Amino acid sequence: MRSVLSVSLPKKLATDLDVLSKETGRNKSDIVKESLAEFLWENRFRRMKKRLQNKAKAAGFVTDDDVFKAIS
């Protein structure tokens, strides 16, 4: 199922999107979908990383060296 989302863009962002669309031959919708998918993936990754860092720190793993020492 698809949803339609209407977004208001600042002039500069809209212009940059137009330019990228013309340069790449891709439609604006595809560019925005890909950009949003990447943003959401990065956001999920950062949240997971933060949760894991907190757990690692609580377990005494503060640096990469701490991890390497534990697994060596």
C-alpha positions as CSV (number, residue, x, y, z in Angstrom):
1,M,0.0,0.0,0.0
2,R,1.3,3.5,-0.8
3,S,0.7,6.7,0.9
4,V,0.9,10.2,-0.5
5,L,2.8,12.8,1.4
6,S,2.7,16.5,0.5
7,V,5.8,18.4,1.7
8,S,6.5,22.1,1.6
9,L,10.2,22.8,0.7
10,P,12.2,26.0,1.1
11,K,13.0,27.5,-2.3
12,K,16.7,26.6,-2.1
13,L,15.9,22.9,-1.3
14,A,13.4,22.8,-4.1
15,T,15.8,24.3,-6.5
16,D,18.6,21.8,-5.5
17,L,16.1,19.0,-5.9
18,D,15.2,20.2,-9.4
19,V,18.8,20.5,-10.4
20,L,19.6,17.0,-9.1
21,S,16.6,15.6,-10.9
22,K,17.7,17.1,-14.2
23,E,21.4,16.1,-13.7
24,T,20.6,12.5,-12.9
25,G,17.5,12.0,-15.1
26,R,15.7,10.7,-12.0
27,N,12.3,12.0,-11.0
28,K,12.0,14.0,-7.8
29,S,9.8,11.5,-6.1
30,D,12.4,8.8,-6.4
31,I,15.1,11.1,-5.1
32,V,13.0,12.1,-2.1
33,K,12.0,8.4,-1.3
34,E,15.7,7.3,-1.5
35,S,16.8,10.2,0.7
36,L,14.1,9.6,3.3
37,A,14.9,5.9,3.4
38,E,18.6,6.6,4.0
39,F,17.7,9.2,6.7
40,L,15.5,6.7,8.5
41,W,18.1,4.0,8.3
42,E,20.8,6.2,9.7
43,N,18.5,7.4,12.4
44,R,17.7,3.8,13.4
45,F,21.4,2.9,13.3
46,R,22.4,5.9,15.6
47,R,19.7,5.0,18.1
48,M,20.8,1.3,18.2
49,K,24.4,2.4,18.5
50,K,23.6,4.6,21.4
51,R,21.7,1.8,23.2
52,L,24.5,-0.6,22.6
53,Q,27.2,1.9,23.7
54,N,25.3,2.4,27.0
55,K,25.1,-1.3,27.6
56,A,28.8,-1.8,26.7
57,K,29.8,1.1,29.0
58,A,27.8,-0.5,31.8
59,A,29.7,-3.8,31.2
60,G,33.0,-2.0,31.3
61,F,33.7,-1.6,27.6
62,V,34.6,2.0,27.1
63,T,37.1,1.9,24.2
64,D,37.9,-0.2,21.3
65,D,40.9,-1.5,23.2
66,D,38.6,-2.8,25.9
67,V,36.7,-4.8,23.3
68,F,39.9,-6.1,21.7
69,K,41.4,-7.2,25.1
70,A,38.2,-9.1,25.9
71,I,38.1,-11.0,22.7
72,S,41.9,-11.7,22.4
